């Protein structure tokens, strides 16, 4: 898997917008984000980008537009208790993508973005579905377990008297929480 803003030839990835940036790659796929528009910003903070998410299948030499983010999406479905299935057009923005599947498996992605200037929202996207799974975390991916492919995610919560502490959780790729650990030191 790779990331970055690679320069590429126009014919190398036919069907992908020329302005798209490579954000992830494995043996079978290249994943791109393309800036589409920018939502009005709060003074002093960066604007939230509307992006399109694209994949290129290396074997089939075909491009596929997966979704267009929606910065004004209604986030009332967001829950810190359980994973929630949402329509792809409810993802507010994306800034990071991790490929979860191996070559020969149906493509599955973890897309992450920050739409409120504070919390990182994480979504499992199965390319064959029009739904995404929103994980109940707010700080993003730490890593992936080697044996089980579990997503090791970080969140924060508040002490009753003020201040924050970390929560480390493991999720399977269907969005089920496998285990959770509070890292309270007070």
N, C-alpha and C positions, 0 to 999 in steps of 0.2 A: 504494500500500500504506500502510495506517495502523496505528497501534497505540494502545493506551491502555485506559482503563476507562470507556468511554462509557456514559452513561445512555441507556436506550432504552425505547420504549413496548412493552408486553406484546404487542400485536398486530402490531408491526412485523416481528418475527422469530418467527412462530408455530412452536412445537415446540422452541425453544431454552429451556433452564432460565432462569428469571428471575434466578438468581444468577450466571449465566455472564458473563464479561468478554470484551469484544472485544479480540483480540490482533493481528489482521491483516485487511486488506480490500483488494480490488481491484475492477475494474469488474463482475466476475461473482459474487464470493463475499465473504462475511464469515466469519471464523474466530473461534471462541470457545473459551475454557478455563473449566471449571467446577470449583471445588474440591469434592472428594468426601469425602476423609478425610485424616487426617494420621498418618504413621508416627511411632512413638516417636522422640524426638530424643536426641542425645548431649548430655550436660550442657553448657550454654553455647553450643550451636549450634542454629540454626533446625531445625524439623522438616521432613521431606521430605513434600511434598503428593502425595496421589493425586488426579489430575485426570482429567476426561473432556474429549476434544477433539471439537468440534462444528463443522460447516460449515452455512452457509445459502446456497443457490443463489438469487441475486437474480432470475434469469429465471423459474425454475420455482416460486419462492416456497416452497421445501421445505427442511426441516432434516434433517441426517444426523449421527448419532453415529458418529464414526470409531473411537474407541478409549477404553478406560479404562486409565490407566497402572497399573503394578504395581510399587510401591516395593521389593518383596521379590523381584523378578525375578532369576533366575540369570544373572549377567553373564559366565559362563565362555566365551561366544561372542565376547566383545570381543577384538579384535586391533588392535595398532598397526601391523600390516604391510599389511593388506588390508581393503577394505570387506567386510561380511558381511551376508547377507540373514537377517532374523530375523522371527518372528511379531510382529504389532502388540502383542499382550499381553505382550511381553518388554520394552517400553519402560518404564523405571522411573519417570520423571516428566518433565513438560514445563513450562517456564516462558516460552519464547519460540517464536514461530512466524513463518516467512517464507513468503509465497506465491511459488512459483517459476514457475508457469505464467501465460500470457497469456490474455486473454478468448478463448473459443472452443476452447481446448486443454483436454484432460483435467486435472483439478485435481491438482497436485503441490505438496507442502509440505516445508519443512525445519523439523523440530521439534527444539528443543534444551532440555536440562535438566541439572541437577547433582544426582546422587543420592549422591555420596560426600563432599560438602562441599568439593570441590577441583577436580574435572575436569568439563568440560562435554561431555556426550555429544550427538552430532548424528545425526539420522535423516532420511533422505529418505523421504517417505510418498507413494506413488501411491494416490490415493483408490479406484481401481478394483481394488486388490490387498489381500490380507490379510497382506502382508509389508511390512517396512520395510528400508531399507538403512542399516546403521550405518556411519558414516564413521570411519576410523581416525585420529581427531583428538581432542584433549583440551582445547581452549580456545575452540572455536566459530567462528562465521562472522565474517569481517572485511568481506566485501562480495561482490558478484556482478559478473562482467565484463559490460560492456554488449553487446559483439558476440556472444560465444559463450554467454553465460549460465552461465559457469563459476563454481563456488562457490569463493571464496578463503577458505581456512580456516587457522586458527592452532593450533599445538601447541607443546609444550615437551618438551625432553629434558634429560638431565643430562650435564655434562662429567664425564670420568672422575675428576677431582680434586675434584669437588663444584661446586655452582652449576648454574643452569639457563640454557639458551639457547632461542631461538625457532626454530620450523620453520614456514615458510609454504608452503602447498600449494594447488594448484588441482585440483578434481574436476569431472567432468561430472555431469549429473543422473542418470546411471545408477550413480554411485559409483566410476567409474574415475578413478584418479589420473592427471592429465595431466602435471603437473610438480611439483617440490618443491625448496625452497631452504632450506638451513641458514643461520641468521643467527649463526654462531659468531663471537665477537670475541676469544676467548682462544686 
